[in-house]
Amino acid sequence: MNFISIPILNSISVMSRYFLVGSNNAETKYRVLKIDRTEPKDLVIIDDRHVYTQQEVRELLGRLDLGNRTKMGQKGSSGLFRAVSAFGVVGFVRFLEGYYIVLITKRRKMADIGGHAIYKVEDTNMIYIPNDSVRVTHPDEARYLRIFQNVDLSSNFYFSYSYDLSHSLQYNLTVLRMPLEMLKSETTQNRQESFDIFEDEGLITQGGSGVFGICSEPYMKYVWNGELLDIIKNTVHRDWLLYIIHGFCGQSKLLIYGRPVYVTLIARRSSKFAGTRFLKRGANCEGDVANEVETEQILCDASVMSFTAGSYSSYVQVRGSVPLYWSQDISTMMPKPPITLDQADPFAHVAALHFDQMFQRFGSPIIILNLVKEREKRKHERILSEELVAAVTYLNQFLPPEHTIVYIPWDMAKYTKSKLCNVLDRLNVIAESVVKKTGFFVNRPDSYCSILRPDEKWNELGGCVIPTGRLQTGILRTNCVDCLDRTNTAQFMVGKCALAYQLYSLGLIDKPNLQFDTDAVRLFEELYEDHGDTLSLQYGGSQLVHRVKTYRKIAPWTQHSKDIMQTLSRYYSNAFSDADRQDSINLFLGVFHPTEGKPHLWELPTDFYLHHKNTMRLLPTRRSYTYWWTPEVIKHLPLPYDEVICAVNLKKLIVKKFHKYEEEIDIHNEFFRPYELSSFDDTFCLAMTSSARDFMPKTVGIDPSPFTVRKPDETGKSVLGNKSNREEAVLQRKTAASAPPPPSEEAVSSSSEDDSGTDREEEGSVSQRSTPVKMTDAGDSAKVTENVVQPMKELYGINLSDGLSEEDFSIYSRFVQLGQSQHKQDKNSQQPCSRCSDGVIKLTPISAFSQDNIYEVQPPRVDRKSTEIFQAHIQASQGIMQPLGKEDSAMYREYIRNRYL
């Protein structure tokens, strides 16, 4: 389990102090933070690290209120007043005057992973801490405040109280599998950091029985408020620290014959060398690249929402700018400014630092999919391809052969223009080879379906197989010039291939293969388009210009006008607003610190010196040009060094012992809150996209499987797209029900390539919108009404008014006889059935396995304790009550103490 941060905050103010009162969801445990308001420029925070009960915190606030009244008994003279209610602290920031505190005042639930809620920041509030009487004003303070607030915290910032969003699911679950003996030894080592004399008083009364909780340090590269929390990190209890990521988070529900499967997509944008499109290119001196985003797709069986008992799988891939020193000059006001190599790097120093980071976090192999153009009339993108090939070739000659960097160049733009080549078919081949090399993560062993029906593709799968499942070793790194349109399509194809393997590993499909035009792929494609649009807006200033449908060549003709508008929007943003956005990002992330007597942020001609620290001072050490990697990282490959159990990684863990009745470890109480009156709208506030509601056809008789290939006009979205005309929807359902079977994926791909451009656009418009139906005039309304009532034969495949054929009647008679014979055998189980009709079919089991489940579930054995509990339950219904045991009494006393004392 993980620790749970403080989800509820109340800021209470007096003239000289702010009091931050934080509680858990059950409001049974409280912490109090005192912030001094008499210091004009310093931040003074006092945390007593004591856990208060509800009664104790009321008495404390009552004493503070009484002690801060100006005149006793005077109306309206209360010394305490509530300033704001919030859901978390983003951090503290100072410009030229005093400190501000940034609070989350509104949140929205976006996803749920293993019972851990992920929230999106909806609104924030900045409060100036020093009192007006001690405030020292500065003329430029207001301008810095506007620049800081230009980073919209309500746009794609996410957090979780109990789940570490900065790490992958594989890392989080690997940490949870650490041996118990190692946890006990580490508990004493980390004890001094968060020592509280009141924290263990409940453990002693329970006889020392408890549960170990683990919390790992976040991966600061993907944390965006790390600089804002840095000033209080070593001062306050870690429950006050709430780390926020920036990027994308979406979750959809895939319904497989009533079985819910959650598909979650999380994108973590790097806070290192962050910025906008033309102002941040290439890499800095520390190996951090621009527009670096780690995308993780998580698949979980929602029937069991538990990390220990549930089924979870994930796959991670990365996008990022080409790791070289390069830039583009936007002062020329050209749509495509020329690419310039800023520094000569013959020993690939910056690329070595970047790939060393990737080895440490992801393991090997590292696969580079370079989508940059290779053949151009005038050298533009090809400059990057040539330099990247030279850098990878140089670095590979020193690596062990089994861990060399795999480089895959592919000119995607050239293939797109060709009428003889299918872009997605080629990407599918690349995706298959990539997933086979890296593997993916799954937290359970192979199911019986893959053992009984082995697939040759499954046996070739890479990664690391462990007794508890599989681990992903290695990563795919995709890049083009901008890492937006082409990269998103390539990542979607790789994610689609990995999704098929993930579904197969959980026993949900019989072969690791997914086809286009199925509900599952449409749902996944919609997730990736939202993911691509969000990342493109953050970096490029507009949504995606080229989508998956564009490369499938089924985009409607209206899409071309949208593409033009997105291109113009991107050009306007890059030319006029990117500089202001870059200043805001530099100020928010702490890259620039305002200082009295030094140039202001808006007076700097460039921020190059802020992001490249080697230009301001000499670095203390320089890496070897041949042994360019970290030695400890290479020793543990192909496993990622961050997930290896070693002394360095154990220092990053904080271990704490809870007793088993605390709310922090009870997911059920945290989620459903049985101790308070709640509504369904608040408890189940997450309205996610569902394959059954949004994609499955609404026509009766259609196969409800989300893996069935359908025509574009059969989807639920196209049927319900025009809600204003009921007759049109009915006619569309009739058209979809009587439509011929959909073509295969290969047929759709080949036909889209052979047609002319005009025909392809017309076909695309039909596929995107609904099936074109010609509506009748008012005089023909009677005919429309007649068509609403469809024949029974067309709906159900049989006309019940007709008599049964002799063959059907014979089959039904044998079915009835089979049922009657079964009942006789149940009644006379001891006697052999001597009178059996000649038409009865004797069934024999095909499989010799005793388990009838893909998860190998053994028949439950009732132990003695369970039998005694059941007997006590029966006796209680008869009025015979059993005396309470020590454990029950302790649980009741603990409940009363937490709630009322």
Backbone hydrogen bonds, N-H to C=O, Kabsch-Sander energy under -0.5 kcal/mol:
donor,donor_aa,acceptor,acceptor_aa,energy
5,S,3,F,-0.5
5,S,161,Y,-2.0
6,I,239,D,-2.0
8,I,23,S,-1.6
9,L,86,A,-2.9
10,N,21,V,-1.8
11,S,84,V,-3.1
12,I,10,N,-0.7
12,I,19,F,-3.4
13,S,81,F,-2.8
14,V,17,R,-2.7
18,Y,35,I,-2.5
19,F,12,I,-3.7
20,L,18,Y,-0.5
20,L,33,L,-3.1
21,V,10,N,-2.8
21,V,19,F,-0.7
22,G,20,L,-0.6
22,G,31,R,-2.7
23,S,8,I,-2.2
24,N,29,K,-1.4
27,E,24,N,-1.1
30,Y,52,Y,-2.3
31,R,22,G,-2.5
33,L,20,L,-2.5
34,K,46,I,-2.7
35,I,18,Y,-3.0
35,I,33,L,-0.5
36,D,44,V,-2.5
37,R,16,S,-2.7
44,V,42,D,-0.6
45,I,43,L,-0.6
46,I,34,K,-2.8
48,D,32,V,-0.6
52,Y,30,Y,-2.9
52,Y,50,H,-0.7
57,V,53,T,-2.3
58,R,54,Q,-1.6
59,E,55,Q,-2.1
60,L,56,E,-2.3
61,L,57,V,-2.4
62,G,58,R,-2.3
63,R,59,E,-2.3
64,L,60,L,-2.2
65,D,61,L,-2.5
66,L,62,G,-2.3
67,G,63,R,-2.4
68,N,64,L,-1.1
69,R,66,L,-0.8
70,T,77,S,-0.8
74,Q,71,K,-1.8
77,S,74,Q,-1.4
79,G,65,D,-0.7
81,F,13,S,-1.3
83,A,11,S,-3.3
84,V,11,S,-1.1
86,A,9,L,-2.4
87,F,104,I,-3.4
88,G,104,I,-0.5
90,V,88,G,-0.6
90,V,102,V,-2.6
91,G,102,V,-1.2
92,F,228,L,-2.3
93,V,100,Y,-1.9
95,F,98,G,-0.7
100,Y,93,V,-2.9
101,I,127,I,-2.5
102,V,91,G,-2.7
103,L,101,I,-0.6
103,L,125,N,-2.6
104,I,88,G,-2.5
105,T,103,L,-0.7
105,T,123,D,-1.8
106,K,123,D,-1.6
108,R,120,K,-1.6
110,M,118,I,-3.2
111,A,118,I,-1.4
113,I,116,H,-2.5
114,G,112,D,-0.5
116,H,113,I,-1.8
117,A,115,G,-0.6
118,I,111,A,-2.5
119,Y,159,F,-3.0
120,K,108,R,-3.0
121,V,157,F,-2.8
122,E,106,K,-2.5
123,D,106,K,-1.6
125,N,103,L,-2.2
127,I,101,I,-2.5
127,I,125,N,-0.5
129,I,99,Y,-2.4
131,N,37,R,-2.5
134,V,131,N,-1.2
135,R,131,N,-0.6
137,T,135,R,-0.7
141,E,138,H,-1.4
144,Y,140,D,-1.8
145,L,141,E,-2.2
146,R,142,A,-2.0
147,I,143,R,-2.1
148,F,144,Y,-2.5
149,Q,145,L,-2.2
150,N,146,R,-0.6
150,N,147,I,-0.8
151,V,148,F,-1.4
152,D,150,N,-1.0
153,L,151,V,-1.0
155,S,152,D,-1.6
156,N,154,S,-0.7
158,Y,245,I,-2.4
159,F,119,Y,-2.3
165,L,163,Y,-1.0
167,H,164,D,-0.8
172,N,168,S,-2.2
173,L,169,L,-2.5
174,T,170,Q,-1.9
175,V,171,Y,-2.2
176,L,172,N,-1.3
177,R,173,L,-0.7
177,R,174,T,-0.7
178,M,175,V,-1.4
183,L,179,P,-1.5
184,K,180,L,-2.3
185,S,181,E,-1.8
186,E,182,M,-1.8
187,T,183,L,-1.5
188,T,184,K,-0.9
189,Q,185,S,-0.7
190,N,186,E,-2.1
194,S,190,N,-0.8
195,F,192,Q,-0.9
199,E,196,D,-1.3
201,E,198,F,-0.8
204,I,200,D,-1.4
205,T,201,E,-0.9
206,Q,202,G,-0.9
207,G,204,I,-1.6
208,G,203,L,-2.4
209,S,206,Q,-1.0
211,V,658,F,-3.7
213,G,656,K,-3.7
214,I,1,M,-2.6
215,C,654,I,-2.1
217,E,652,K,-1.5
220,M,218,P,-1.1
222,Y,219,Y,-2.0
223,V,220,M,-0.9
224,W,244,I,-2.8
225,N,244,I,-0.6
229,L,225,N,-1.5
230,D,226,G,-0.8
232,I,229,L,-1.0
233,K,229,L,-0.9
235,T,232,I,-1.2
236,V,232,I,-2.0
240,W,237,H,-1.9
241,L,238,R,-1.1
242,L,89,V,-0.6
242,L,240,W,-0.6
243,Y,241,L,-0.5
245,I,158,Y,-2.4
247,G,156,N,-2.0
248,F,267,A,-1.8
250,G,265,L,-2.2
252,S,263,V,-2.5
253,K,689,T,-3.8
254,L,252,S,-0.6
254,L,261,V,-3.6
255,L,253,K,-0.7
256,I,254,L,-0.7
256,I,259,R,-2.4
257,Y,255,L,-0.8
259,R,256,I,-1.5
261,V,254,L,-1.9
262,Y,300,C,-2.3
263,V,252,S,-3.0
264,T,262,Y,-0.6
264,T,298,I,-2.9
265,L,250,G,-3.0
266,I,296,E,-2.8
267,A,248,F,-2.9
268,R,294,E,-2.7
269,R,246,H,-3.2
269,R,267,A,-0.6
270,S,292,E,-2.8
271,S,221,K,-3.3
274,A,271,S,-0.6
277,R,539,Y,-1.8
280,K,276,T,-1.5
283,A,324,L,-1.7
284,N,288,D,-2.2
287,G,284,N,-1.5
290,A,282,G,-2.4
292,E,289,V,-0.6
293,V,291,N,-0.6
293,V,319,R,-2.2
294,E,268,R,-2.5
295,T,293,V,-0.6
295,T,317,Q,-2.9
296,E,266,I,-3.1
297,Q,315,Y,-2.5
298,I,264,T,-3.0
298,I,296,E,-0.5
299,L,313,S,-3.3
300,C,262,Y,-1.9
301,D,311,S,-1.9
302,A,260,P,-1.6
302,A,300,C,-0.9
304,V,301,D,-1.3
306,S,304,V,-1.4
310,G,306,S,-2.2
312,Y,310,G,-0.5
313,S,299,L,-2.3
314,S,441,F,-2.0
315,Y,297,Q,-1.7
317,Q,295,T,-2.4
318,V,476,L,-2.6
319,R,293,V,-2.3
320,G,478,T,-1.2
321,S,290,A,-2.4
324,L,322,V,-2.6
326,W,324,L,-1.2
327,S,340,T,-2.3
328,Q,278,F,-0.6
329,D,338,P,-0.8
330,I,328,Q,-0.7
332,T,329,D,-0.5
333,M,330,I,-1.4
340,T,327,S,-2.7
342,D,325,Y,-1.3
342,D,340,T,-0.7
343,Q,325,Y,-0.7
348,A,345,D,-1.7
352,A,348,A,-2.1
353,L,349,H,-1.9
354,H,350,V,-1.9
355,F,351,A,-2.6
356,D,352,A,-1.9
357,Q,353,L,-1.6
358,M,354,H,-1.6
359,F,355,F,-2.4
360,Q,356,D,-1.8
361,R,357,Q,-1.8
362,F,358,M,-3.1
363,G,358,M,-0.7
363,G,359,F,-1.3
364,S,638,P,-1.1
367,I,365,P,-0.6
367,I,475,I,-2.7
368,I,366,I,-0.5
368,I,406,V,-3.4
369,L,367,I,-0.6
369,L,477,R,-2.7
370,N,368,I,-0.7
370,N,408,I,-2.2
371,L,369,L,-0.7
371,L,479,N,-3.0
376,E,374,E,-0.5
383,I,380,H,-0.9
384,L,381,E,-1.1
385,S,381,E,-1.3
386,E,382,R,-2.3
387,E,383,I,-1.8
388,L,384,L,-2.6
389,V,385,S,-2.3
390,A,386,E,-1.9
391,A,387,E,-2.2
392,V,388,L,-2.5
393,T,389,V,-2.4
394,Y,390,A,-2.0
395,L,391,A,-2.3
396,N,392,V,-2.3
397,Q,393,T,-1.0
398,F,395,L,-1.2
399,L,395,L,-0.6
399,L,396,N,-0.5
403,H,400,P,-1.9
404,T,401,P,-0.9
406,V,366,I,-2.6
407,Y,405,I,-0.5
408,I,368,I,-3.2
408,I,406,V,-0.5
410,W,370,N,-2.7
412,M,371,L,-0.6
412,M,410,W,-1.5
415,Y,411,D,-1.5
416,T,412,M,-1.9
417,K,413,A,-1.5
418,S,414,K,-1.1
423,V,421,C,-0.6
426,R,422,N,-1.7
427,L,423,V,-2.3
428,N,424,L,-2.2
429,V,425,D,-1.6
430,I,426,R,-1.9
431,A,427,L,-2.7
432,E,428,N,-2.2
433,S,429,V,-1.8
434,V,430,I,-2.2
435,V,431,A,-2.7
436,K,432,E,-1.9
437,K,433,S,-1.1
438,T,434,V,-2.4
439,G,435,V,-2.6
441,F,314,S,-2.5
442,V,470,R,-1.9
443,N,312,Y,-2.2
448,Y,854,I,-1.7
450,S,447,S,-0.7
451,I,447,S,-0.9
452,L,448,Y,-3.3
453,R,449,C,-2.1
459,N,455,D,-1.6
460,E,456,E,-0.8
461,L,458,W,-1.3
462,G,436,K,-1.4
463,G,437,K,-0.9
464,C,471,L,-2.3
466,I,464,C,-0.5
466,I,469,G,-2.6
469,G,466,I,-1.7
470,R,442,V,-2.2
471,L,464,C,-2.8
473,T,438,T,-2.0
473,T,471,L,-0.5
474,G,362,F,-3.0
474,G,472,Q,-0.5
475,I,365,P,-1.8
477,R,367,I,-3.7
477,R,475,I,-0.5
478,T,318,V,-2.6
478,T,476,L,-0.6
479,N,369,L,-2.1
488,N,484,L,-1.9
489,T,485,D,-1.9
490,A,486,R,-2.2
491,Q,487,T,-2.7
492,F,488,N,-2.0
493,M,489,T,-2.0
494,V,490,A,-2.1
495,G,491,Q,-2.8
496,K,492,F,-2.7
497,C,493,M,-1.9
498,A,494,V,-2.5
499,L,495,G,-2.5
500,A,496,K,-1.5
501,Y,497,C,-1.5
502,Q,498,A,-2.4
503,L,499,L,-2.6
504,Y,500,A,-2.1
505,S,501,Y,-2.3
506,L,502,Q,-1.4
507,G,504,Y,-1.4
508,L,503,L,-2.7
509,I,503,L,-0.6
513,N,511,K,-2.6
518,T,515,Q,-0.5
520,A,706,P,-2.6
522,R,518,T,-2.6
523,L,519,D,-2.3
524,F,520,A,-2.1
525,E,521,V,-2.9
526,E,522,R,-2.2
527,L,523,L,-1.8
528,Y,524,F,-2.2
529,E,525,E,-2.1
530,D,526,E,-2.2
531,H,527,L,-2.3
532,G,528,Y,-2.8
533,D,529,E,-2.8
534,T,530,D,-2.2
535,L,531,H,-2.2
536,S,532,G,-2.3
537,L,533,D,-2.2
538,Q,534,T,-1.8
539,Y,535,L,-1.9
540,G,536,S,-2.6
541,G,536,S,-1.0
541,G,537,L,-0.5
542,S,536,S,-0.8
547,R,545,V,-0.5
551,Y,547,R,-1.6
552,R,548,V,-1.7
553,K,549,K,-0.7
554,I,549,K,-2.2
555,A,549,K,-0.9
557,W,761,E,-0.6
559,Q,556,P,-1.4
560,H,557,W,-0.8
561,S,557,W,-0.6
562,K,558,T,-1.4
563,D,559,Q,-2.5
564,I,560,H,-1.9
565,M,561,S,-2.0
566,Q,562,K,-2.5
567,T,563,D,-2.2
568,L,564,I,-2.4
569,S,565,M,-2.6
570,R,566,Q,-2.4
571,Y,567,T,-2.2
572,Y,568,L,-2.6
573,S,569,S,-2.4
574,N,570,R,-2.4
575,A,571,Y,-1.9
576,F,572,Y,-2.4
577,S,572,Y,-0.6
577,S,573,S,-1.3
578,D,573,S,-1.6
581,R,577,S,-1.9
582,Q,578,D,-2.4
583,D,579,A,-1.9
584,S,580,D,-2.0
585,I,581,R,-2.2
586,N,582,Q,-2.4
587,L,583,D,-1.9
588,F,584,S,-2.6
589,L,585,I,-2.5
590,G,587,L,-0.7
591,V,586,N,-1.6
592,F,586,N,-1.7
598,K,595,T,-1.7
603,E,600,H,-1.0
604,L,601,L,-1.1
610,L,607,D,-0.6
611,H,607,D,-1.4
612,H,608,F,-1.6
613,K,611,H,-0.8
615,T,612,H,-1.4
616,M,613,K,-1.1
617,R,613,K,-1.5
624,S,627,Y,-0.6
628,W,626,T,-1.5
633,V,630,T,-0.7
634,I,630,T,-1.6
635,K,631,P,-1.5
636,H,632,E,-0.8
636,H,633,V,-0.6
637,L,634,I,-0.9
639,L,636,H,-1.5
641,Y,359,F,-0.6
642,D,360,Q,-2.1
643,E,640,P,-1.3
644,V,641,Y,-1.2
646,C,644,V,-1.1
650,L,646,C,-2.2
651,K,647,A,-1.2
652,K,649,N,-1.0
653,L,650,L,-1.2
654,I,215,C,-3.0
656,K,213,G,-2.4
658,F,211,V,-3.3
658,F,656,K,-0.5
662,E,659,H,-1.8
665,I,662,E,-0.9
666,D,663,E,-1.4
667,I,665,I,-0.8
670,E,666,D,-2.0
671,F,667,I,-2.2
672,F,668,H,-2.8
673,R,668,H,-0.5
673,R,669,N,-1.3
676,E,673,R,-1.6
678,S,676,E,-0.5
683,T,679,S,-2.5
684,F,680,F,-2.8
685,C,682,D,-0.7
685,C,683,T,-0.5
687,A,685,C,-0.9
688,M,686,L,-0.8
689,T,251,Q,-0.7
691,S,253,K,-2.6
694,D,690,S,-2.7
695,F,691,S,-1.3
696,M,691,S,-2.2
702,I,699,T,-1.2
708,T,705,S,-1.3
710,R,517,D,-3.3
714,E,711,K,-2.2
715,T,712,P,-0.9
716,G,695,F,-1.3
717,K,694,D,-0.6
719,V,715,T,-1.6
720,L,716,G,-2.1
723,K,721,G,-0.9
725,N,722,N,-0.8
726,R,724,S,-0.5
729,A,725,N,-1.4
730,V,726,R,-2.1
731,L,727,E,-2.5
732,Q,728,E,-2.2
733,R,729,A,-2.1
734,K,730,V,-2.1
735,T,731,L,-2.4
736,A,732,Q,-2.7
737,A,733,R,-2.3
738,S,734,K,-1.8
739,A,736,A,-0.7
748,V,744,S,-2.2
749,S,745,E,-2.2
750,S,746,E,-2.6
751,S,747,A,-2.4
752,S,748,V,-1.9
753,E,749,S,-0.9
754,D,750,S,-1.5
755,D,751,S,-1.3
760,R,756,S,-2.1
761,E,757,G,-1.9
762,E,758,T,-2.0
763,E,759,D,-2.6
764,G,760,R,-2.3
765,S,761,E,-2.1
766,V,762,E,-1.7
767,S,763,E,-2.3
768,Q,764,G,-2.2
769,R,765,S,-2.1
775,M,773,V,-0.6
780,D,777,D,-0.7
781,S,778,A,-1.3
784,V,780,D,-1.6
785,T,781,S,-2.1
786,E,782,A,-1.8
787,N,783,K,-1.7
788,V,784,V,-0.9
788,V,785,T,-0.5
789,V,785,T,-0.8
790,Q,788,V,-0.9
795,L,791,P,-1.5
796,Y,792,M,-2.8
797,G,793,K,-1.3
798,I,792,M,-0.6
800,L,798,I,-0.7
802,D,799,N,-1.2
809,F,805,S,-2.3
810,S,806,E,-1.9
811,I,807,E,-2.0
812,Y,808,D,-2.2
813,S,809,F,-2.1
814,R,810,S,-2.1
815,F,811,I,-1.7
816,V,812,Y,-2.1
817,Q,813,S,-2.4
818,L,814,R,-2.0
819,G,815,F,-1.8
820,Q,816,V,-2.4
821,S,817,Q,-2.5
822,Q,818,L,-1.7
823,H,819,G,-1.9
824,K,820,Q,-1.9
825,Q,821,S,-2.0
826,D,822,Q,-1.8
827,K,823,H,-1.9
828,N,824,K,-2.6
829,S,826,D,-0.6
834,S,832,P,-0.9
836,C,834,S,-1.1
840,V,837,S,-1.1
842,K,840,V,-0.5
843,L,841,I,-0.6
856,E,853,N,-1.4
858,Q,856,E,-0.6
862,V,860,P,-0.5
863,D,861,R,-0.7
867,T,863,D,-1.9
868,E,864,R,-2.2
869,I,865,K,-2.2
870,F,866,S,-2.3
871,Q,867,T,-2.4
872,A,868,E,-2.4
873,H,869,I,-1.9
874,I,870,F,-2.1
875,Q,871,Q,-2.4
876,A,872,A,-2.1
877,S,873,H,-1.5
878,Q,874,I,-0.8
878,Q,875,Q,-0.6
879,G,876,A,-1.5
880,I,875,Q,-2.8
881,M,879,G,-0.8
889,S,885,G,-2.2
890,A,886,K,-2.3
891,M,887,E,-2.1
892,Y,888,D,-2.3
893,R,889,S,-2.5
894,E,890,A,-2.3
895,Y,891,M,-2.0
896,I,892,Y,-2.5
897,R,893,R,-2.4
898,N,894,E,-2.1
899,R,895,Y,-2.0
900,Y,896,I,-2.5
901,L,896,I,-0.9
901,L,897,R,-0.7
